[in-house]
Amino acid sequence: MKPKMKRKDLMSNTDIWNAVIAVLSRYNISSEDKNLHEAFIVYQYYSELESGGHESLFTWFGWYIKEIGIDNYLDELIGILEKIGAHNYALIEKKYCQKMWSLYNSLENDEIEEEEFYNLIEKANGEYYKLNEELAELLEAYFVTIHNDLIQVVED
């Protein structure tokens, strides 16, 4: 069941951004709602990369990547990034993510030295940050487009 919100509380893009994030914060990843799942995946990606780069993504969302497998995760993430017009971000993930995940797991198992992992992470994070928060703008537009699918908007 979708949460209800008053239209007067969703008047600006910032209001909608905050409302969608509030919905996503209560999301159960096993939900069957495709729009909610896609919004969660792309927002989780954005949040983790903004807070600590790819290492943060693997640290805090690695449980999900392990659960579904890196190939499935990348198919999912890249598909959503392309869907919202974040093609440059999709290219970064296509170029680096599989190798970074492999190195991350090798590092976790003490099979490699840190330097190899961090050199690749720095390259990928550098390309991400060169895009100057373009993803935030694309996410905001996406949230505005889908918020009625996630929230039951009621009149005042």
N, C-alpha and C positions, 0 to 999 in steps of 0.2 A: 504494500500500500504506500502510495506516494505521500510525503508530508504536505500539509497545507500551509500556504503562506498568502498573506493579503497582497493584492495588486499594489497597494500604496507603499508596501515595503520593498517592491521590486521595480522602482521607477528609473533607476540608473544602471548602467553597466556594472558599476562597482557594487551596487546592491545585489544584482544578479550573481556576480562573481562570488560574493560572500555567502549568498544563499546556497549556491551549488557546492561550494566547499563545505558548508555545514552538512549538507546531505551526504557528500562523499566521506566525511569524517565518521559517519555512522554506518557506512557501507559494509556489508558482509560479502566477502569476495566470492562466496559460493552462490550468490544471487543469480537468477536466470535472466535478469534484466540486461539486455545487451548494451543499451545506451549508458546505463549506470556503470556497467563494467568497463566499457571503453573510456568513459570520462575518468573513472578511477585510475586506470592504467596510465593514461597520459598525464594526469595530474600528479600521480605518484612519481613518475619519471621526472617531471618538471621540478617538483618539490625537492626531491633528493639531489638532483643535479645543481639546483640553486643553493642548497645548504652545504654540500660537500663534494660535489662532482660524482663521477662514476663509482668511486670507491664507496661513497655514501649509499648510492643506489644498490650496490652489491651487498653492503653490510646490512642495510635495513629492509631490502626487498628481495634479498637472495633466497629466502625461504620459498618465495613464490616461484622464482626462476628455477630453483631446484625441483620444485613440485611438478611444474609443467614442462621443464626442459628448456634449454637456451634457444633451440631452434623455434619452438612454439612461442616462446616469449618474444623473440625478435619478429616473428611473423605478425604477432598481435600488435606489438608496439609500433613497428614500421608501418603497418597497415593503418593504424590510427593516426600516426604523424602525417602520413600522406593524405589521409582523408581530410584533415583539418588544414592542409596547405603547408605543413612544416617540412617541406621536401629537403631543405638543407640539413635539418636535424636527422631525418631518416637516412640521409647519406652518411652522416657521421656514425650512426649506429651500424649501418651495413659495413662500413669500412673497419670499425674497431671493436665492436661489442663482443663478438664471438671470441676473439683472441684475448681480450681483457678478461672475460669470464673464465677462460681456460687458465690464464695466468693467476687470476684471483684464487681459483681453487687449488692450483699448484702451490701458491704461497701459503694458503691456509694449511696445506699438508706438509709444509716445510720441504718442498721439492725444488724450489728455486730461491734465488736471492731476491730481496725486495726491489732492487734497482731495476730489474727487467720489467716488473709489473708497473712500477711508478713511472718509468720512462714512457710507456705506452699510455698510461692514464693521463699524464701531462699533455701529450699530443691531442688526445681525444677531448679532454677538458678545454684545452686551448682553442680548439676549433669550435666547441660549443659556445664558449664565452665571447668569441669574435663576432658571433651573430647578434650581440647587443640586445638580449632579452626579446628578440622577435617572437619567441615562443609564448611569452606572457601575453602579447597582443593577440596572437592566434588562438590561444586558449580562451581568452576573454570573449572573442567573437564566437568561438565554438560553444561556450557556456551560454551565451545569449541565445544562440540558435536552438540549443537543446533543453533549456531550463524548463520549458513546459512539459517535456517528456519525463523530467525527474521530480517536478514539483507541481502539485495541484494548486493553481493560482485561483484564489477566490476573491470576489468583489468585497469591498470594505463593508 
